[in-house]
Amino acid sequence: MKSYNVEQLISKIPELIAGDKILLSGTVYTARDAAHKRICRLIELNMPVPFELKNAVIYYCGPCPAKPGDIIGSCGPTTSSRMDACTPLMLSKGVKALIGKGPRSKEVKGALKENGAVYFAATGGVAALLSKKVKKAEIAAFKELGPEAVYKLELTDFPLIVACDAQGGNVYTRNS
């Protein structure tokens, strides 16, 4: 299993193949349904987004509140297909990697290929364990959304599987 920080990952995307397993370290942003809708609306209105989308890694996650002494609560992946309507637009603005669970639409797979981006699957059902790979967490945008606010996370050796690569490979289908 290869280890990458976010900056290294961006340059290695063309080499990743569906099914590869990696450990990711560095800054990622969480964003679920409500945050995606707001981000897409800001883009459509030609207004600034509250964090940089170029070369960003977006984790489809709504972290649970942290227990006393913890950095973050459970932070497992959510079903990615709920973000499919906004994903091609966000990829066109420079997002390079997405993290979630489950298959993606034909449109998203095409947008990944077109924009040289990758979709990772994080293992569901291990949210409490994944939270131990988060070294820092802070709200980055949309605090009023509560658990659907955008968080800026600092990860260390976060385990991921390449689910959809930038060449069109896909672990969810045999003939991708």
C-alpha positions in Angstrom: 0.0 0.0 0.0 1.4 3.4 -1.0 1.3 6.5 1.1 0.7 9.9 -0.3 0.3 13.4 1.0 -2.4 15.4 -0.8 0.2 17.3 -2.9 1.9 14.1 -4.0 -1.5 12.5 -4.8 -2.4 15.3 -7.3 0.6 14.4 -9.5 0.1 10.7 -9.1 -3.6 10.6 -10.1 -2.9 9.5 -13.7 -1.0 6.5 -12.4 -3.7 5.3 -10.0 -5.7 2.3 -11.1 -9.1 1.2 -9.8 -8.5 -1.2 -7.0 -5.3 0.4 -5.8 -5.1 0.9 -2.0 -3.4 4.0 -0.6 -2.9 5.8 2.7 -3.6 9.5 2.4 -2.2 12.3 4.6 -2.9 16.0 4.5 -5.8 18.4 4.2 -9.2 17.4 3.0 -12.6 19.1 3.3 -15.8 17.4 4.3 -18.9 18.2 2.4 -22.3 16.4 2.3 -25.6 17.2 0.6 -26.4 20.6 2.0 -22.9 21.9 1.6 -22.7 20.7 -2.0 -25.9 22.5 -2.8 -24.5 25.7 -1.3 -21.1 25.4 -3.0 -22.8 24.7 -6.4 -25.1 27.7 -5.9 -22.1 29.9 -5.1 -20.4 28.7 -8.3 -23.5 29.3 -10.4 -23.8 32.8 -9.0 -20.2 33.5 -9.7 -19.5 34.1 -6.0 -16.5 33.0 -4.1 -16.5 29.6 -2.4 -15.2 29.7 1.2 -12.3 27.3 0.5 -10.1 26.6 -2.5 -11.5 24.1 -4.9 -8.5 23.8 -7.1 -6.6 20.6 -6.2 -9.0 20.0 -3.3 -9.9 16.6 -1.9 -13.6 16.4 -0.8 -14.6 13.8 1.8 -18.4 13.0 1.8 -18.7 12.9 5.5 -20.6 14.6 8.3 -18.5 14.1 11.4 -20.1 13.4 14.8 -19.2 15.7 17.6 -16.0 15.0 19.4 -16.0 13.4 22.8 -14.0 15.3 25.5 -10.3 14.8 24.7 -10.9 13.7 21.1 -10.2 15.7 17.9 -13.4 14.5 16.1 -16.2 12.0 16.6 -16.9 9.2 14.2 -16.3 10.3 10.6 -17.2 7.6 8.2 -18.1 8.0 4.5 -21.6 8.8 3.4 -23.3 7.5 0.2 -21.6 9.4 -2.7 -24.4 9.2 -5.2 -26.3 11.8 -3.3 -23.7 14.3 -4.4 -23.7 13.3 -8.1 -25.8 16.2 -9.3 -23.1 18.7 -8.1 -20.0 16.7 -8.7 -19.3 17.4 -12.4 -19.5 21.2 -11.7 -17.1 20.9 -8.7 -14.7 18.8 -10.7 -14.7 21.4 -13.5 -13.6 24.0 -10.9 -10.5 21.9 -10.0 -11.5 19.4 -7.3 -9.1 16.5 -7.9 -10.2 13.7 -5.5 -13.4 12.6 -3.9 -13.9 10.2 -1.0 -17.1 8.4 -0.1 -18.8 5.0 -0.5 -20.8 3.4 -3.2 -21.0 3.6 -7.0 -21.1 6.8 -9.0 -23.3 7.9 -12.0 -22.2 7.7 -15.6 -22.0 11.5 -15.6 -19.6 11.6 -12.6 -17.4 8.8 -14.1 -17.2 10.8 -17.3 -16.4 14.0 -15.4 -13.6 12.2 -13.4 -12.0 11.1 -16.7 -12.5 14.5 -18.3 -11.0 16.4 -15.4 -8.2 14.0 -14.5 -9.7 13.3 -11.1 -10.2 10.2 -8.9 -12.9 8.8 -6.6 -11.8 6.9 -3.6 -13.9 4.5 -1.5 -13.4 4.6 2.3 -14.6 1.6 4.2 -18.0 2.1 5.7 -18.9 0.8 9.1 -15.6 1.8 10.7 -16.3 5.5 11.4 -14.9 5.4 14.9 -11.7 3.8 13.7 -11.3 6.3 10.8 -11.6 9.2 13.3 -8.3 8.1 14.8 -6.7 9.0 11.5 -7.8 12.7 11.8 -5.1 14.8 13.5 -6.9 18.1 13.3 -10.5 19.3 12.6 -12.0 22.7 12.3 -15.1 24.2 10.7 -14.2 25.7 7.4 -17.6 26.9 6.1 -21.3 26.9 6.7 -21.2 26.4 10.5 -25.0 26.9 10.6 -25.4 23.5 8.9 -24.3 21.8 12.0 -23.1 18.2 11.2 -23.3 19.1 7.5 -20.9 22.1 7.9 -17.7 21.9 5.8 -14.8 20.8 8.0 -11.1 21.1 7.2 -9.5 17.9 8.3 -5.8 17.0 8.6 -5.4 13.3 7.9 -2.6 10.9 8.6 -2.5 7.5 6.8 -6.2 7.5 6.0 -6.9 4.2 4.2 -8.6 4.4 0.8 -9.3 2.3 -2.3 -9.3 3.8 -5.7 -12.9 3.2 -6.8 -13.0 5.2 -10.1 -9.7 6.1 -11.7 -9.0 9.0 -14.1 -8.9 6.6 -17.1 -12.4 5.3 -16.5 -11.6 2.2 -14.5 -14.3 1.3 -11.9 -14.2 -1.3 -9.1 -18.0 -1.3 -9.0 -18.5 -2.7 -12.5 -16.6 -5.4 -14.4 -16.6 -3.6 -17.7 -15.9 0.0 -17.0 
